[in-house]
Amino acid sequence: MPQFFSNKRLIILLASIIVLVAMIGFSMKDRKELSWPEQFLKDTVGVSQSLFYKPANSIAGFFENLSEMKNMYSENKKLKSKLDEYAELSVSVQDLKEKNRSLKGQLEKEADLSEYQVKEATVIGRSPDRWNKFIFVNQGYKDGVKTDMAVVSPQGFIGKVTRVAAFHSTVQLISDNDQNNQISAIVEGNKRIFGTIEGYDSKKQSLLFKEIPVNATIKKGQKVISSGLGEAFPRGLLIGTVADVKADQSGQTKTAYVKPAADLFNLSRVTILERTMQQMDENEFKAREEG
Amino acid sequence: MSKILLPFITYIAFVAESTVMQVLAPEHYGWDFLMIPHFAMVLIILMSCYLKPSYGIVYGMIFGLLADLIYTDLIGVYMFSTALVAYFIAVLSRYLFSNFFVTILLSILGVAGLEFLVYGLNSLTGIADVRMADFFYDRLLPTLILNAVFTIIVFYPFAKLLRKIEG
């Protein structure tokens, strides 16, 4: 049996365990900003990440395209039939937009919770250990990105910005299990149901929508959107659809399993959203929601 | 020359974990097991086998800290685990013959040790909420296979470089 530790080394090990606990404790605090050495490291690694990720992704994309080409013909047929519906739809959307604008003008209200400005960003990497679900994008505070901004892919909401360096930032996906990762959301329906998205079930690949009142009626297939309350997210971003509902152990509330609308694994280009309206009184909002 | 090459190669392996390997990750094909690349750890394990113990520990601390700062939310988890694994491998390799198979075995042992340490520490803070059996079959076994393959690929060129550094 080899002797792993002499007395001196045992003391070093114990001291380093104490340092480890202290460091974890320090980093578990809710830090809003990165210190400059962290920012510098993040930008340096970010540059080399984009050097690697782009070519790798384009090669993978090429092979994906080849396999997609097989179904092109049938897909094209389907899309052509959808095109007629689209024309109809776009006319009615134009009509509704016009109506919305005139009604807003009557209310003398400029900004809305659902209005936002967009920033395009390219994904340059992803956290390799799956305990932390982060992706890295090539936009930083020099491009106007701030912490807690919402990030979406073309299919729907994917997460929020948590760490910002000068030219790169880290996005925490909604599937991350961090306890601070909560998003207030609404189930769309006749009567709106408020709750929070917190946690992820990796076996079912769905998000947990918690704190729903027991008497609320919630069905499979209903859409879940961001509420725009509490965070800096715009309102009405599609998060996913309800896949299953289960009563909690306490019996006071229910939990719904929500299938994310966006594919959280295949991300190459994302959009960072900045809400135009900065703050809104929650009571005022709820009053209007019910009235 | 080879002394400059060592940190450079380790850094490339470190960046490849989050970029190239993420494009090739099994999730893209709808498989539900996880293959976590620990390429920098594998190289550090090889250093511990062939160079002075201090090499493995110092590289383990530097690249562990880098992984903590860039890839995770908690500082210290990877720094501690990587350095500890490097130290254990350095001690173990003193007592074993350094040939191809022993080194592969030590590399598998080291990566498994790192996975268990990180799983344990993350369970304490609530980030990991996976049951032991799921962790073992869905994550640990595929991860060990991936990293063993990587060790076999880099073994001969990297061992050659390390012998040159040792002089």
Interface residues (C-beta under 8 A of the other chain):
Chain A: P2 F4 L13 S16 I17 V19 L20 M23 I24 F26 S27 M28 E38 L41 K42 V45 S48 Q49 F52 Y53 A56 N57 A60 I124 G125 R126 S127 P128 D129 R130 W131 N132 F134 F136 T162 N177 D178 Q179 S202 K203 Q205 F265 N266
Chain B: Y11 V15 A16 E17 S18 T19 V20 M21 Q22 V23 L24 A25 E27 H28 D32 L34 I36 P37 L66 L69 I70 Y71 T72 D73 L74 I75 G76 V77 M79 F80 A83 L84 F88 V91 L92 R94 Y95 V118 Y119 L121 N122 T125 G126 I127 A128 D129 V130 D134 R139
